[in-house]
Amino acid sequence: MIKIIARTVVCCIISQFVLLTVQPSSFALDVKRTVLENGLTLLTVERHNLPVVKVAVGLNAGSLVEPEEKAGLANITASLLTEGTQTRTSREISEAIEFVGGSVGAGGGDDYSTVSLSVLKKDIDLGFDLLSDIMLRPSFPEDELNKKKERIKASLKAQEEDPGFVASKEFKKAVFGTHPYGRLVSGTEETIDAISREDIVNFHSSYYVPNGAVMAVVGDISAAEVASLLKRYFSQWHPGNIERNGLLPINPKRERKTVTIDKDLTQATIKLGHLGVSRNSPDYYAVSVMNYILGGGGFASRLMLNVREEKGLVYDIHSFFAADKYGGSFQVGLQTKNESANVAITEVLEEIRRIKNEPVSDAELSDAQSFLTGSFPMRIETSSRIASFLVAVEYYDLGLDYIDNYPAYINDITKEDIMRVANKYLDDAEFTLVVVADQEKAALREKW
């Protein structure tokens, strides 16, 4: 995510005040939803406790729709939006928003790309002027493109020294294969070099269209005021014919894979997992509760209690389900001494088998439900979080009553549900194992 941020005293004061005034126990949001003539879905939430307005825009312009040979195109297109328009240079955009203590930015993602704005209410016209300018009229200067490409490639090269990055990259590739979810959002050195300015211009004109896009506006503003601003600054944003290249299906078949990367390290970095669940699956909530008990609950999780506290094999171990629109993955991540890699992997698989075959306790279920429902309001404690959250809710078709229904989704999960989804979505036989380590010292087993 590329952002231009004003580091001013007023922003610091506002940020601190937001934290003090938010009431985490409150779930209610009065969301006004409208689909405009150009196809844009507009979500508005009034919050008049601070004179600030936050905007998040989600566009169907993520990595899913870029060609494989030009991976990184969606990300680099988004990151260049603030680097110049037909009427403003990169410096002029930066100075204009910094002068009023606001921020404007954009970034790519797997499912969709985002554009964001934060501005004081008194500067809302300037904010929407800048927002519309970078979204509708970016110039994609050749010199800025070249600098951006070099920075991304330098970052990729530096990250190759991080065993965690290497393991995650290889895990995605092994689990998803040629599907876009198996690629890095940033692309590779080779695919980035293949991206031209013409590619970016064409990608922008094809996918930065209002039909199918979502705009969430949250803060000291009414729905009528938002409508007026859109008419003034986005009247030229016309619907387009979104290209549908035919997304490759995710192969649902799991198979045993082991990927080893030999590096001169004292510790082994391990990723173990397989395909998971999509975000709109009805099993998502049972999976969330189950995973909290298994490895998502920090020091309260079974993996942490066993592999760290009892066996002393790791400093940190965790599991999670990454759920996207068309699928997802399950992953356990840990670091341990090279020599104890086999033992740690064995313990992970034992915990997976245990949660599949033995009912969780009443206390484990209750604790998981209490944490997940109790921490949920923190996702919507600030206006910027609400805006981003609403874009995701709309994109994944969760319904505007999602916030009200979430506690029931979690609290209705039973011990039988936990065992059912554990058996459906966890596999202790057909899984992908990625190990970045001194392979001679790790001496991985062939069978588990």
N, C-alpha and C positions, 0 to 999 in steps of 0.2 A: 504494500500500500504506500503510495507516494503522497505526502501531505506537505502543504506549506503552512507552517504554524507560527503564529505570532506569540513570542515569549514575553508577554506583558504582565505587569502586576495585576491589572484588572482581570485577566483570564485566570490567574492563580486564585484570586479572591472569589471569582465566580465558581470555579471548580470546587473549592473548599465549601462554599455555601451550598452548592448542589448536594454534596454528601451529607451536610447537616440537615437539609430540609426534606430529603427523600424519606418516605416512610416505607421500609422494606416489607411491612406486613400487608400493604395494600396491593391488591391484584387488579382492581377495577381500572379500565381505560375506556374512555368514551371515544371510540374510533369512528370517524365518518368516512365511508368508502364510496367513491364515485368512479365510474369508468367514463372517461371523456370521449368526445367524438373521434379523436385521433387514435383511440385504443389504449391510451395511458390509464393505468389504474392509480388513482390518487387516494391516499390515506392521510387523514388529518387528525391530529390530537392537540387539543388546546391545553396548555399548561402555563398559567399566568403568574407562577411564583417567582419567575425570573424574566427579565427583559431580553431573552435569548431565543433564537430560532435555529433548529437543527433540521437539515434535509438529508435524506439518503435516497439515492436512485439506484435501482437494480435493473440491469439490462441483460437481455438474452445474448450476451456477447462474451461468454466465458470460453475456456479452453475446449469445451465440448464441440464448438462449431468451427474450430480452426483446423486446417489440414495438418496431418501428422508431420509432413516434411517441413512445415513451418511452425512447429511447436514453439510457443512463446509469443505468437502474434497477438493474441488477445491481451496478454499482460502488457506488452510493450505499447500497444495502441492506447490502452487506458493510462499508462504512466506518462504518455506524451501529451495528454490533453491539456495539462497545465504549462506546457513548454512553449506556448505561443498560439495565437489565433490570427484571424485575418485582420484584426484591428489592434491587437496587443502583443507585445513581446513577453517572453517568460518573465523578465524582470518587472515589467509593468504589472503583470498579474500578481506577482509576489508582493510588490510594494503596495498595490491597491488594497489587498486583503489584510496585509500586516498593519497598515496604517489605522485600520478600524478594529484591530484586535481579533480578527476572525481567522478562519481557515477554509481552504478549499482543496480537495484532493480526489484522486481516483486510483483504482487498482483492479487488477484482473483476478479471476478465481476459476475454479473448475466449472461450476454450474452457471455462474453469472458474474458479470463485472459490476463494479459499484462506482458511483460518483457521490461525493459528500460535500456539504456546506455547513459551516457554523458561523453565525453572525449575530450581533446585537440587533434587537428589533429596530432601533433607529436607523440602522444601515441595511435594512432588508432589501431596498431597491438595488443598492450596489451589489449585494450578495446574489440576487437573482439575475442581475445583469451579467456578472462574472460567470455564474453557473451556466446560463444559457449560452454564453460566448464559448466556453471551453467544450460544451457538449455538442453544440450545433455548428460551430465555425472553427474548429482546430485547424492549424496550418501544417502541422507536422514538419517543422523545419528539418532539412537534411542534416545540418550540423548537429542539431539536438538529437536526432535519431542516431547518428554515429556515436555521439558521446554516451547515449543511453545503452547502446549495444555493448560498448567497451566496458561500461560499469557492470552490466549484468554478467558478462563473460568473466570479468575479474572476480566478481562475487562467487560465481560458480566454481571457479578454480580454487579460491580460498576455502570454500566449503568442502571441497574434496579432501581436505586435511582433517575434517571432523568425522569421526567414525559414526556418530549418530546420523548425520546427513547421508553418508554413504549407505548405511543400513536401511534407512527409510526409503531412499531412492530405489535401491534394489528390491526392497519388499514390494513397493507399488508396482514395479515392472513385472515381478514374478506373479503377483496375485491377479493383476488386471490385464496382463499381456499387452495387446495392441490397442485396447480401449483407451480413450483419452484420460480416464482416471489413472492409468498406469504411467502417465507422463508427469514431468515437473511442469508446474504452471509457468515457470520462467523459461522453459525450453532448455536446449543444450547449446553448446558453442557452435555446433554445426548448423542446427536449425535457425539459430539467431542470425548467423551469417547469411542464410538464405532469404531472410526477410528484407524486402525493399520498401521504399517509401510508397510505391504504387500499391503494394500489398496492404499497407496500413490504411491508405486512403480508401481502397475498395472495401476493406473489412469494416471501416467506420461507416461508410455509406450504406452497407448492407445490414448491419446489426445494431447500430445506434439509432434505432427508430422507436417511436412511442408505442406502437401496437405490441402488446406483450410486456412492456416495461412497467415498473412499479416505482412510484414516488411517494415517500412518506415524509410528511412535514409535521414537526412536533415543536411546540413551544408557545411563546406569547403571540399567538396569531390565530385568527378565525378562519373557518373554511371559506367564507366570502372573500377575505383578504387574499388567501392563497389563489382562489379562482381569478381574482383581478390581476395578480402578479403573473400567473401563467398566461393570461390573455395578452398581457403587455410584453412579456419577454419570450414566450414560447409559442407564439402564434404561427411561426414559420416551421414548427416541428411537425412534419407531415408523416403519415404512416408509410411504410415501405413494404416491399415484397420480401419477407424474410426467407433467406435461402435455407432449405432443409436438405442437407447432404445425405441424410440417412445414417443415423447414429449406429455404430457397430454394437451389437448386443454383447452383454457381458456373459462369457461362458460360465454357466452355473456349476459346471463340473469341478469338484475339488480334486486335487491330486497332490501327492507327496512330492515336495521340492526342497532341496537343500542348496543354498547359495553361500559359498564361502569366499571371503575376501581376506587375503593374507597381508597383514600389516605388522610392523614391529611395535607392538603395544603390550603393555603389562595387563590390560584388562580386555575382556571380550565384550563387544557390544552385540546384543542379541535381539532379534525381532522374530516373533513366532505368531502365526495367525493364518487367516484365510479370508475368503469372501464373507460378507456380513449381511447387513439389512439396509434397505432404502429408508429414507427419512419419512416417507408417508406410509410405511408398513404399519398395519394395525398391531404388530408385535413389538413396535419400537419401545413402548413404555415398559413392557415386561422385560425386554432386553436391557433397558436402562437400569432397572432395579436389580436384575440378576448380575449385571456387570459391576454395579456398585459393591455388591457383596463379594464378588470374585476378586476384582483388582482395581476398581475405580474409586474406592472409598478411602484412599490414603492409608493411614495407619490402622483403620478399622477393617480393611479388606483382608481376605484370606491369604492372598499371595504375599502381602506385606507381613502378616503375622507369621506365616510359615517360612518363606524364603529369607526374609530379613531378620525378624525377631527370634525365631527358633533356630534356624540353620546358620544365620550370620553370613550368608553368601553375597548379599548385595547391600548397597546403601539405599537404593530406590528401585521399586518395581511397580509397574502399573499395567492395567489393561484398559482398552477403550474400543468402542465401536464408532468408526467414522462413517456417518450415514449421509449420503448425497441423494440427489433426485432419482437417479437410475440404478443405484446400488450402493454398496459400501464395503467396508472391511472390518474385521476383528483383528486386534493386535495386542500382544503382550510385549512390553519392552523392558529391558534390564541390562545392567552392566555388572560383570563379576570377574574375578581373576580368571585368566586363561585356563588354569588347571582345574577350576571348579565349574566350567561351562557345562559339562555333561550332567553333573549333579543338579545344577540349577534348572536346566531344561527338564530333567526328570521330575523335579518337584512341581514345576509349572504344569506339566501334563497330568500329574497326580491330582492337582487341585481342580483341573478341568474335569477330570473323570469323577471326582467326588461331587462336584456341584451338579453333574448330570445324573448321578445315581443315588444321592442322598438328599432328602428334603432339607432346606435351610431351616434354621431355628426361628422361632417366633421373634426373638430379640433381634436377629440379623435382619429379618424382613421389616420389622418396625423401625429399626434404626435407619435403614436405607430409605424407607418412605419418608421418614421425618426429615432427613437431610435433603432429599431431592425436592420435596415440597417447600421446605423452609428456606432453601437457598434460591429457589426459583425467582422470587421478587428482585433479587440482585441483578438479574438479567435486564430488568426494566427500571432500574433505579434512577437513571439520568435520561434526559431527552435524547441524547445521541444514541444511547443504547436502545431506547424505545424505537427510534426511527429505523435502525439497522434490524432490530428484531421484527418489526412489522413487515419489512421487505422480505425477510426470510419466511415469515408466516404466510404471506401471500404467494410467494414463489413456490413453496412446497405444498400449497393448497391445504393448509391446516385449519382454516376457518377463523374468522374474527372472534369466535367464542372460545378459541384455544386457551387464552389466558384464564378464563373463568373455569374451563373444564380440566385444566392440567392437574390440579390436586386430586380430582376424582380418577383421572387416568392412572395416576401413580398409586393412590390408596386402594384402588379396586384390585390391584394385583395380588394374587394368592401364591402360596407355596407351590401349589400344583402348576400355576402359570410359570413360575421360575424353572421348575424341572422340565416343563414342556419346551420352553424356548431354549434352555440350555442344551437339550438333546437335538433341537432343530438347528441351532445356530453355532454350536461349538463342536469342533472335531478334533479329537486327540489322536487320530490316525492319519488322515489326509490333510496335511497342513504344510504351509510354507515356513521354512526355517532359514533365516539369514544370520550369519555370524561373521562379524568383522573382528579379526583377532590374529594373534600369532598362532597360525594353524597347527604348527608342530607341537606347541605346548598345549593347545586346546584338545587336540587328538579326538575330534568328534566321533561319536559312535555312528554306525551306519543305520541302525535300527533303534526304534524307541518303543 
